[in-house]
Amino acid sequence: MSSSFLLHGHDTIQCAYFLRPDMDAGIDFEWLATEKEKLRQSKTRDPKHINLGGTSFLFYPYGSSSGFPFVMSNQDFKIEFGEFNDPPFFVTFLSEALWRESAEVLHSKFLDWANGLGFMGYKPESLSRVDFSFDYQIPEVDFDEDSFASRSAKDSKHRDNGKDQTFTFGKGDIVLRVYDKIAEINQQSQKTWFFGLWGCDENVWRVEWQVRKDALRDHGIRTFSQLKEGQGSLLSYLAEKHDTLRIPTTDKNRSRWPLHPVWIDLQKRIEEQNLGEIEKELDSASTLEERRYRIAISVYGYLKRFAAIQCLLENEPMFSKDETFADLKSWISKVDDPLTWESEVEKRATEMRLGKW
């Protein structure tokens, strides 16, 4: 069974914004510092819901490792910022938002928010990281780390239960990762909403380049408009000159090995600018439905384990599902705190709405 292309997109984008407030405008940094200190004194790592510039955020009780005193996030961005930092804002455009909307839309959304607070640009934005991803359904993986030809000096492989799971090439400005995306979702990211975008939930491998500032500059990419204009040229370089996937032969020169069919397809799509931009099918309702379904699967698994414990404790061969539900309900009533139910549900709903799961 041959491999099939599923979709292409940006999975993470990071950008510095050079903005300063007009007179009598901007952010009340003194108030934010007070709120941050209150959170710190409360000994919590949980964020607080705030409204800033007419937009809801989760505000965190800590700064960033890169020296920004304030950090907040919502379903679209993670914003690190400070009154005296240069640049004042460093924004990470989150994966789910980039698959829901385009990079250009999110860029405009952030600027609209900042402009609404009275911040204006004193020089163009500066992209510092862009992740380009290509997803393929590959029923039978017929390559390994030795099938790649790369200009990167460093490489590594991750295996799980003896099965190849991730191939990584490079460290620094350009990193290529080719990995089992299904395993990554199940074991780490829990981004099950990809299943709806792909139309499948098995045998998906991702080809992903993480490109940082210096490599972006080498290809004339600093701003979002330059990214739109120049990403085709950059991707051609990455997929044709920097890294290739090939079919090994006895020839000692890897550059003469024939290209793997997946790479032939990838290069062709880049050359024709047929990058498979998805129709924006990802929406909040479908995402929530998918997460609810996955939680139901987990709860059902725990219910079976609960029934097994009951069997052992009661020395019975079996408990039915209905009997187990009834027993579980009685145990939940013992740990239930009616006084905190509504507040905890409201808190979790707010956090989920703002992108924290």
C-alpha positions as CSV (number, residue, x, y, z in Angstrom):
1,M,0.0,0.0,0.0
2,S,1.5,3.4,-1.1
3,S,1.9,6.4,1.1
4,S,-0.5,9.3,0.8
5,F,-0.1,13.0,1.5
6,L,-2.5,14.4,4.1
7,L,-1.7,18.1,4.8
8,H,0.9,20.8,5.3
9,G,1.0,23.7,7.6
10,H,2.9,25.8,10.2
11,D,2.9,24.1,13.6
12,T,4.6,26.7,15.7
13,I,5.7,30.3,14.9
14,Q,7.6,32.6,17.3
15,C,7.9,36.3,16.7
16,A,9.3,39.4,18.4
17,Y,7.2,42.6,18.2
18,F,8.7,46.1,18.5
19,L,5.8,48.1,19.9
20,R,5.6,51.2,22.2
21,P,2.6,52.8,23.7
22,D,1.2,56.2,22.7
23,M,0.9,58.9,25.4
24,D,-1.7,58.0,28.0
25,A,-2.1,54.5,26.6
26,G,-0.7,51.0,27.0
27,I,-0.8,48.4,29.8
28,D,-1.0,49.0,33.5
29,F,2.2,47.2,34.4
30,E,2.0,48.2,38.0
31,W,-1.4,46.4,38.3
32,L,0.1,43.3,36.5
33,A,3.0,43.3,38.9
34,T,0.6,43.4,41.9
35,E,-1.5,40.6,40.5
36,K,1.6,38.5,39.8
37,E,2.8,39.0,43.3
38,K,-0.6,38.0,44.7
39,L,-0.4,34.8,42.7
40,R,3.2,34.1,43.9
41,Q,2.2,34.7,47.5
42,S,-0.6,32.3,47.2
43,K,2.0,29.6,46.4
44,T,0.0,28.5,43.3
45,R,1.3,27.6,39.8
46,D,-2.1,27.9,38.4
47,P,-2.8,30.9,36.2
48,K,-5.5,33.6,36.8
49,H,-8.1,34.6,34.3
50,I,-7.7,38.3,33.4
51,N,-9.2,40.6,30.7
52,L,-6.7,42.9,29.0
53,G,-7.6,45.1,26.1
54,G,-11.0,43.4,25.7
55,T,-9.4,39.9,25.4
56,S,-9.4,37.1,27.9
57,F,-6.1,35.6,29.0
58,L,-4.6,33.2,31.5
59,F,-2.0,35.2,33.5
60,Y,0.8,33.2,35.1
61,P,2.5,33.8,38.4
62,Y,6.0,33.7,36.9
63,G,8.1,35.3,34.2
64,S,9.8,33.6,31.2
65,S,13.3,32.1,31.2
66,S,14.3,34.6,28.5
67,G,13.9,37.6,30.9
68,F,10.3,38.8,30.3
69,P,8.6,39.5,33.7
70,F,5.1,38.7,32.5
71,V,3.6,35.7,30.7
72,M,0.0,35.1,29.6
73,S,-1.8,33.0,27.1
74,N,-5.1,32.1,25.5
75,Q,-6.3,29.8,22.7
76,D,-4.2,31.7,20.1
77,F,-1.0,33.0,21.6
78,K,1.5,32.7,24.4
79,I,2.7,36.3,25.1
80,E,5.9,37.1,27.0
81,F,6.2,40.8,27.6
82,G,7.6,43.6,29.8
83,E,7.6,47.3,30.1
84,F,11.4,47.7,29.8
85,N,12.2,44.8,27.5
86,D,13.5,45.3,24.0
87,P,11.6,43.9,22.2
88,P,8.7,44.5,24.5
89,F,6.7,41.5,23.2
90,F,7.6,38.0,22.3
91,V,4.7,35.9,20.9
92,T,4.4,32.2,20.3
93,F,1.5,31.4,17.9
94,L,0.2,28.1,19.2
95,S,-0.2,24.9,17.2
96,E,-4.0,24.5,17.4
97,A,-4.6,28.2,16.5
98,L,-2.3,27.8,13.4
99,W,-4.3,24.8,12.2
100,R,-7.5,26.7,12.9
101,E,-6.5,29.9,11.2
102,S,-3.6,31.1,9.1
103,A,-0.4,32.7,10.4
104,E,-1.4,36.0,8.7
105,V,-4.7,36.0,10.5
106,L,-3.2,35.4,13.9
107,H,-0.5,38.0,13.2
108,S,-3.2,40.6,12.4
109,K,-5.2,39.5,15.4
110,F,-2.3,40.1,17.8
111,L,-1.6,43.5,16.2
112,D,-5.2,44.5,16.4
113,W,-5.1,43.7,20.2
114,A,-1.9,45.6,20.7
115,N,-3.1,48.6,18.7
116,G,-6.3,48.6,20.7
117,L,-4.2,49.1,23.8
118,G,-2.4,52.0,22.2
119,F,0.8,50.2,21.1
120,M,2.3,51.1,17.8
121,G,5.2,49.6,15.9
122,Y,8.5,51.4,15.8
123,K,10.1,48.8,13.6
124,P,8.9,45.6,11.8
125,E,8.3,42.4,13.6
126,S,11.1,39.8,13.7
127,L,10.4,36.1,13.2
128,S,12.6,33.9,15.3
129,R,11.2,30.4,14.6
130,V,8.9,28.8,12.1
131,D,8.0,25.1,12.1
132,F,7.0,23.7,8.7
133,S,5.2,20.3,8.7
134,F,4.1,17.8,6.1
135,D,2.0,14.8,7.2
136,Y,1.8,11.5,5.3
137,Q,0.0,8.3,5.9
138,I,2.6,5.6,5.6
139,P,1.1,2.1,6.1
140,E,4.6,0.4,6.0
141,V,7.7,2.4,7.0
142,D,10.5,1.2,4.7
143,F,13.2,3.7,5.8
144,D,15.5,4.2,8.8
145,E,18.1,6.8,9.9
146,D,20.5,5.5,7.2
147,S,18.1,6.4,4.5
148,F,18.6,10.1,5.0
149,A,21.2,12.4,3.4
150,S,21.6,15.5,5.5
151,R,23.9,18.5,5.7
152,S,23.5,18.4,9.5
153,A,26.4,17.0,11.4
154,K,24.3,15.7,14.4
155,D,21.6,13.1,14.3
156,S,19.7,10.9,16.7
157,K,17.1,8.2,16.8
158,H,14.4,7.5,19.3
159,R,12.8,4.0,19.6
160,D,9.9,2.8,21.7
161,N,9.6,-0.9,22.5
162,G,12.2,-1.6,19.8
163,K,10.3,0.3,17.1
164,D,11.7,3.4,15.4
165,Q,9.7,6.4,16.4
166,T,11.7,9.6,15.7
167,F,14.6,10.5,13.4
168,T,16.2,13.9,14.2
169,F,18.9,15.6,12.1
170,G,20.5,18.9,13.1
171,K,20.8,21.1,16.1
172,G,20.3,24.9,16.1
173,D,19.1,26.9,13.2
174,I,17.7,24.0,11.1
175,V,16.4,20.8,12.6
176,L,14.6,18.1,10.7
177,R,12.4,15.6,12.6
178,V,10.6,12.7,10.9
179,Y,8.5,11.0,13.4
180,D,5.4,8.8,14.2
181,K,2.8,11.5,14.8
182,I,0.2,9.1,16.1
183,A,2.6,7.9,18.8
184,E,3.5,11.5,19.7
185,I,-0.2,12.4,20.1
186,N,-1.0,9.4,22.2
187,Q,2.1,9.7,24.4
188,Q,2.7,13.4,24.6
189,S,0.7,16.2,22.9
190,Q,-2.9,14.7,23.0
191,K,-3.7,16.7,19.9
192,T,-6.4,14.2,18.9
193,W,-8.1,16.9,16.8
194,F,-5.6,16.1,14.0
195,F,-7.6,12.9,13.4
196,G,-10.5,14.9,12.0
197,L,-8.2,17.0,9.8
198,W,-6.4,13.9,8.4
199,G,-9.5,11.7,8.1
200,C,-7.6,8.9,9.8
201,D,-6.0,8.0,13.1
202,E,-3.2,5.6,12.3
203,N,0.1,5.3,10.4
204,V,0.7,9.0,10.1
205,W,4.3,10.2,10.0
206,R,5.3,13.9,10.1
207,V,8.2,15.5,8.2
208,E,8.9,18.7,10.2
209,W,11.6,21.4,9.9
210,Q,12.2,23.7,12.7
211,V,13.9,26.8,11.3
212,R,15.3,29.5,13.6
213,K,16.2,33.2,13.1
214,D,19.6,33.0,11.4
215,A,18.5,30.5,8.8
216,L,15.3,32.5,8.2
217,R,17.4,35.6,7.6
218,D,19.7,33.7,5.2
219,H,16.6,33.3,3.0
220,G,15.4,36.9,3.4
221,I,12.6,36.1,5.9
222,R,12.1,38.5,8.8
223,T,8.4,39.5,8.7
224,F,5.2,37.7,8.0
225,S,4.9,39.2,4.5
226,Q,8.4,37.9,3.7
227,L,7.5,34.5,5.1
228,K,4.5,34.3,2.8
229,E,6.7,35.3,-0.2
230,G,9.8,33.4,0.6
231,Q,8.7,30.1,2.3
232,G,8.6,28.3,-1.0
233,S,12.2,29.1,-1.8
234,L,13.2,28.1,1.8
235,L,11.3,24.9,1.6
236,S,12.9,24.0,-1.7
237,Y,16.3,24.5,-0.2
238,L,15.4,22.4,2.9
239,A,13.9,19.5,0.9
240,E,16.3,19.4,-2.0
241,K,19.7,20.5,-0.7
242,H,19.7,20.3,3.1
243,D,17.9,17.0,3.7
244,T,16.6,14.2,1.5
245,L,15.1,10.8,2.1
246,R,16.5,8.2,-0.2
247,I,16.4,4.5,-1.1
248,P,19.8,3.0,-0.1
249,T,21.9,1.2,-2.8
250,T,25.5,-0.1,-2.8
251,D,26.7,3.3,-4.1
252,K,28.9,4.9,-1.4
253,N,27.7,8.3,-2.5
254,R,24.3,8.9,-0.8
255,S,23.5,11.8,-3.1
256,R,23.3,9.3,-6.0
257,W,20.7,7.1,-4.2
258,P,17.2,7.4,-5.7
259,L,14.8,9.6,-3.8
260,H,12.1,7.9,-1.7
261,P,8.6,8.2,-3.1
262,V,7.5,10.3,-0.1
263,W,10.3,12.8,-0.8
264,I,9.5,12.9,-4.5
265,D,6.0,13.9,-3.7
266,L,7.1,16.4,-1.1
267,Q,9.5,18.1,-3.5
268,K,6.9,18.2,-6.2
269,R,4.4,19.8,-4.0
270,I,6.9,22.5,-2.9
271,E,8.0,23.1,-6.5
272,E,4.5,23.6,-7.6
273,Q,3.5,25.5,-4.5
274,N,0.9,22.9,-4.1
275,L,1.4,22.7,-0.3
276,G,-1.9,21.2,0.5
277,E,-3.2,24.2,2.6
278,I,-6.1,22.8,4.5
279,E,-9.6,24.1,4.4
280,K,-10.0,25.4,7.9
281,E,-12.2,22.6,9.2
282,L,-10.8,22.7,12.8
283,D,-13.3,24.4,15.1
284,S,-14.0,24.5,18.8
285,A,-17.0,22.2,18.7
286,S,-15.2,19.4,16.8
287,T,-12.2,19.8,19.1
288,L,-14.3,19.5,22.2
289,E,-16.2,16.5,20.8
290,E,-13.0,14.7,20.1
291,R,-11.6,15.4,23.5
292,R,-14.8,14.3,25.2
293,Y,-14.7,11.1,23.2
294,R,-11.1,10.4,24.3
295,I,-12.0,11.1,27.9
296,A,-14.8,8.7,27.7
297,I,-12.4,6.0,26.4
298,S,-10.1,6.7,29.4
299,V,-13.0,6.7,31.9
300,Y,-14.2,3.4,30.5
301,G,-10.7,1.9,31.0
302,Y,-10.7,3.1,34.6
303,L,-14.2,1.6,35.1
304,K,-12.9,-1.8,34.0
305,R,-10.0,-1.4,36.5
306,F,-12.4,-0.4,39.2
307,A,-14.5,-3.5,38.5
308,A,-11.4,-5.7,38.7
309,I,-10.5,-4.3,42.1
310,Q,-14.1,-5.0,43.2
311,C,-13.8,-8.6,42.1
312,L,-10.6,-9.0,44.1
313,L,-11.9,-7.3,47.2
314,E,-15.3,-9.1,47.1
315,N,-13.8,-12.4,45.9
316,E,-16.4,-12.4,43.1
317,P,-15.7,-13.7,39.5
318,M,-17.3,-10.6,37.8
319,F,-19.1,-7.3,38.3
320,S,-21.3,-6.0,35.6
321,K,-20.9,-2.5,34.1
322,D,-24.1,-1.3,35.9
323,E,-23.0,-2.7,39.2
324,T,-19.6,-1.1,38.8
325,F,-21.2,2.3,37.9
326,A,-23.3,2.1,41.1
327,D,-20.3,1.2,43.2
328,L,-18.2,4.0,41.7
329,K,-21.0,6.5,42.3
330,S,-21.0,5.7,46.0
331,W,-17.2,6.1,46.1
332,I,-17.4,9.5,44.3
333,S,-20.0,10.7,46.8
334,K,-17.4,10.1,49.6
335,V,-14.9,12.4,47.9
336,D,-17.4,14.9,46.5
337,D,-17.2,18.5,47.8
338,P,-20.4,20.2,46.7
339,L,-19.1,23.6,47.8
340,T,-16.3,23.5,45.2
341,W,-18.0,21.7,42.4
342,E,-19.3,24.8,40.6
343,S,-16.2,26.9,41.0
344,E,-13.9,24.1,39.9
345,V,-16.0,23.3,36.8
346,E,-16.2,27.0,35.9
347,K,-12.4,27.3,36.4
348,R,-11.7,24.3,34.1
349,A,-14.1,25.5,31.5
350,T,-12.4,28.9,31.4
351,E,-9.0,27.3,31.2
352,M,-10.1,25.1,28.4
353,R,-11.7,28.0,26.5
354,L,-8.4,29.8,26.8
355,G,-6.3,26.8,25.6
356,K,-5.1,25.2,28.8
357,W,-6.0,21.5,29.0
